[in-house]
Amino acid sequence: ALHGRQETITFGRYGIGGITLAEAREQLHEAKKMVADGKSQAKEKARNKTRVKNAETFSAWAEKWLRGYQMADSTRDMRRSVYARELEKKFGNRKLITHEDLRALTDTIVARGAPATAIHAREIVLHVYRWAIERGQKVENPAELVRPSSIAKFEPRDRTLSPEEIRLMYQYLERTGSSP
């Protein structure tokens, strides 16, 4: 009871696709701490819903970030291209993206054979959310829970040119007429 009133809160559905008993106990523990501090879990939940309702869409924040963030023109062009191809249709009109949404998208991009694009898409979400959070949006950054190493691993390309490749490179340079 809080301030003499009984409150009922729901944490989620138990079982397959729902929360575990351990997660429910953890949320109950958090709720009890809030009540001890004189805070209402139900009111906090309602405030969060209002915040999300009043938040701008991902597309609005992405456009602000693409315009305002300092980066090289070539980087901006590449990020704008990845945003337009991979993120705008999927997340543009949404106000909140979960890490599960982002994980599903990156998995789809990797499955079609474009792991570097999946990493870029994750980076864009990370930066857009950081931009929004720095400007007062009270949301969690979904990209924080999707590590780049969990999307794809790249083999380093460490090798030296063979003497034959060096000879060919010098021949090519002589033909291009470059200045020393």
Buried (B, 14 or more C-beta within 10 A) or exposed (E): EBEEEEEEEEBEEEEEEEBEEEEBEEBEEEBEEBBEEEEBBBEEEEEEEEBEEEBBBBBBBBBBBBEEBEEEEEEBEBBBEBBEBBBBEBBBEEBBBEBEBBBEBBEBBBEEEBBEBBBBBBBBBBBBBBBBBEEEBEBEBBBEEBEBEEBBEEEEEEEEEEEEEEEEEEEEEEEEEEEE
